Amino acid sequence: MSFRSDFLHRLPQVTPATFDEAALALFQHQAAHCPPYAEYLALLGRNPAAVTRVMDIPFLPIEFFKTHEVRTCPQDWTPQEEFLSSGTTLQQRSRHLVREPALYRENAARIFEQYYGPLTGWTFLALLPSYLEQGNSSLVAMVDYFARQSGQTQPAFFLHDHTALRAALADAKQVAGRRVMLIGVSYALLDFAAETGPVPELQGLTVLETGGMKGRRREMIREELHEELQRAFGPAGIHSEYGMTELLSQAYSLGDGRFHSPAPMRVLLRDPSDPFSIGDRKDGAINVIDLANIDSCAFIETKDLARMHPDGSFEVLGRMDNSDVRGCNQLV
């Protein structure tokens, strides 16, 4: 059995107790077989054989997904899907080349069900206009898969037709045995809430915001955003997703502002002024290990700032200076 086949077989069974072993094995594999990562390690003068702790793994700057094809064993496969980050016409978009589209969707579904229960217990409605308009969105692909797997009869996506969305929400709430989740980019949820107001159709939903003003509204801290959304959608906590084009896994906040990392994903904090200083920090910049990134690179240095809590949950505080304002929960 190849390394990839064996690793994918074990991925759903990864636990906190086995995470380090899996991460180190994947690091050695990608250090040897992911050309951009191998070149980066060589330029750093880092010998992969000397890396024996997760804390010592060098993380690839996220910008590489804009300038390189970040692929592991590229000679063995042809990309079957390409995800592009959201952005303006002035920004270069990140590219995540996907070897096995089903891996992304099934991993995302497994993570969602870990926190929210079976997909078949939900109706998913989505307000993601900028993602739909730009195309090649991993978030749109995920929501589409969730909706199809749920067996719902309602269409999932609404571009700018708030009247139709409001009617769909009212209809979905009448389906016995199902909860309703409204997934939206922040600015679109705010626009919808401002136009619709606090009406019965908006009460009793689970609202999941994915971040991002996309230059359509002023940026605001998460507390302010959630307070404004709660005026329309009710007092229940607003849920959030932390994900990005460069990752195949997602973390979720279940209404309290704290994100929880699923089994295949771990968030570490580094000193914002020293990318190689990783440790037990309360505040810092986010590095992510995503074991589902077996075909790209699992060790990503982001530009997000966070606060870590003793239970392992984290709050996203904003972004480092001069970094792109990007989607899937980057609020400043």
N, C-alpha and C positions, 0 to 999 in steps of 0.2 A: 504494500500500500504506500502511495506517495505521501510526502509530508503534508501536502494540502488536503488530500482525502482524509488522512488520519486526524488532522487538526479540525476540519469541519465536522467530522463525526463526534469529536469531543466537545466542540464549542457549546452546544446547548447544556452540557453538564458542568460547565465551569462554575465554580463557587469562589467566595472570597479566599477560602483555604487553598485553592488550586490556581488562583489567578496569577500569582507571581511566576510559578513554574511555566504556565502557558505563555505568559508575556515574554519571558526570557527565551523560550524556545522559538517564538515567532520573531523576536528581535534577531537572533542568530540567522534565521532563515532569510529575513528581509535584508539584513546587512550584507548578505552574500548575493542575493538574487534580485534586489530592487536597484537598478542602476543609479537613479538620482540620489537615493539614500546612501548607497555605497560610496558614491563620489563625495557626498557631503561629509560622511564619516572620515574619508581619507583626507579631505581638506582640513578637518579638525585635528588630524593626527591621532584619531581614536582607533585602537585595536579592538575589534568586536570580541575577540577571545578573552580580553581582560575585563569585560563587563559581566559581573556576576550578581548584581543587585538591580532591581527595577529602578531605584533612585539614580543609578549611574548611567541609564540609557540616555543617549543624546536624542533630542526630539527634533524632527524635521520642521523648519519654519513653514507655516501654512501657505506662504506666498509661492512655494514650489509648485502648488497645484495650478498656478496661473502661468508659469513659465516652462514647466516640464510635463512630460507624460509620466506621472508617478504610477508605475506598474511593477509588480513583482513577477518574475519569470515571463517577461513580455514576449519571448520567443514562442511560448506555449499556447498563446490564445489571442483571439481577435475580440475587441470590445463589442459586446452585444447591446450596450446602452451607454449613453453619455449624459451625465448630470452636469448642469451649469449653475453656478451661483447667481443669485439675483444681483442686479447692479444697474447703473445708469449707462448711457451710451459712451460716457467718458471713462468708464472703468473697464479694466480687463477682467473678464469673468473666470473664476476658477473652474477647472474641468476635472471631474471624477469619472474615469473610464471604468465601466463595470463589466466584469467577466461573466457573471451569472446573475441576471436580474432577479431570479427567484430568491437568491440568498438574501438580498437586501429586503425584499418584501416580507419574507418569512421571519427574518430576524426582527424587523420592526413590529410585526404582529405579535411575536412572542414577548417582546418587551412591553408593548401596550397591554397585553392581557395579564402580565405580571402585576400591573398596577390597577387595571380597570375591569378585569374579568373578560369573559368571552366576547369576541367581536359580534357574535350573533345576538347579544343583549343590547346592542346600540344601533341608533340611526345617526349617520354622520352627514352633516351639512357643512359646507365650506365656503368661506368668503376670502378668496385668495387671488384677487384680480391681477396684481402685478406678476405673480408667479405664472398664472395661466397665459398672460399676454406675452411674457418673455420666452416661455417654453423650456423644456428639458429640466423641469424642477423635480428634485427628489421628494420634496414635500408633497407636491401634487400626485406623484406616483404612489406615495405611501397612502394618502387619503383615498385615492381611487381604489387601491387594493383593499383597504379596510371596508369601504362601502360595498364593494362587490362581494367580499367574504361575509359580510354581515347578512346578506340576503335581503337588504332593504329594497323597497319598491320606489322610494323617492329618489330623484336625481340628487347627486351630491354637491355639484358645483353651481355657484351663482356668481356671475361676473359683476354687474352693476345694478341688477334688478332687485332692489330692496323690497319692493312690493311682493314679488314672487317668493323671495326668501322668507318674508314674514308669514306668508300663507303656508309655505312648506313647513315652517317651524310649528305652526298651529296644527297642521295635519299630523305631523310626526308625533306630537305629544299625545294624540288620541290612540296611538297604536299600543295595545296592551302588552305588557311584558318587556317593553323597550325603553331605555333611557335615550335622551337626545343630546348629542354633543355638537356644538357649533365651534368649528375650528377656523380661526381667522388671523390674518396679519393685522398688526395693531392699528394702523391708520384706517383700514377698512372697517374694523369693528367699531372704531370711534365714529366714523362717518355714518355707519348704520345706526348706531345708538342715538346719535344726534338727530338724524332724520326721523327715526321711529318713535323715540321716547319710551318711557316706562309703561308698556302696555302688557296685557296678560300673556300674549304670545311669547314674550321674552323672559317670563318668569319660570323658574324650575328647570332651566337648562344647565348643562355643564358647558361652560365657555372656556375654551382653550386657546390662548393667544400664543402666537409664535414669534412675537417681536417684530420690529421693523417699521419705521415710518417712511422709508424710501424717499425721503425728501418731500413727502406730501404734507406733513405736519411737523411742528417743532418736536424735537426729541424731549422725552420726559422720563423721570425715574419711574421704576416699576410701581411703587406705592401710589404715585399720582395717577398713573395709567389705570391701575386696578380700581382705585376709588371712583374714577370717572365712569368706567365700565359698569361698576356695581350700581350706579345710579339708574342705569337702564335695565340691567339684567338681574337685579336683586342682590340681597346682602351676602349670598353665598360666595365663598372665595373664588377668585378667578384662577383657573389652572393655566399652566405654561408648559411649553416644550422647549428644551435646549437641544438643538441639532444644527447641522450645517452640511453643505454639499460635500465637504471633505470627509465626513463620517457616515458610516452605515448604521450606527446606533444612536439612540436618543435618550436623554434624561428628562424626567417629568417632575414638575411641581404640582402638588395636589391641592393647591389653594392657599398655601401658607407662605409662598414666596421662596421656599427652599427646594432645590432640585435634588433628586435622588438618582444615583447612577445605577443602571441595571448590571447584571452579572458580567456581561462581556465588555464593560466600559469602566474606566477609572479616571477620575480627575485628580491631578496633582497640581500643586502651586509652586511657582518659581519666583524668585526675586525679579521684579520688572526690569531692573537695571542690570541683571546678570542672568542670561538665559540658561546658564549651566549650574545655577544654584537652586536645587530642588530639595525640599525637605518638609518637615512638619511645620507649616506656616499657617497663621490665622488668615492673613491677607496676602494676595499676590496675583500673578498672571497665570492663566490656565494652560496647563499641558494636559492632553487627553491621550489615553491609551484606549483604542477601540479594536478589540480582537477580531471583530467582523471585517476589518479592513485587511483581510489576508492577501488580497490581490493588488492592493495599492501600498499604503504605508500605515501602520497601526499607531505610530508614535508622532503626534502632531502638536506643535507649539503654536497656540492661538494668540490672538491679540486681545483676549477678553480678560477682565479683572474680576476677581471673586473673593468671597469670604467663606472660609471653611468652618463648619461646626463640628463639635466633638463626635457627633453620631455619623459623620461622613457626608452629610448633606452640605450643599453649598448654595450661596446666593451669588448671582451675577451682578456685579456692581457697575459695570460699564466697559468702556474700551480704552485701550492705550492711545495716547496722543498720536495724531497723524495716521491712524489706521482707518480703513474703509468702514463706513457705516453699512452694516450688512444684516441680513435677515436671520430668521429662526432664533430670535431672542437675543439680540444685542441692543440693549437700551443704555443710553448714556445719561 
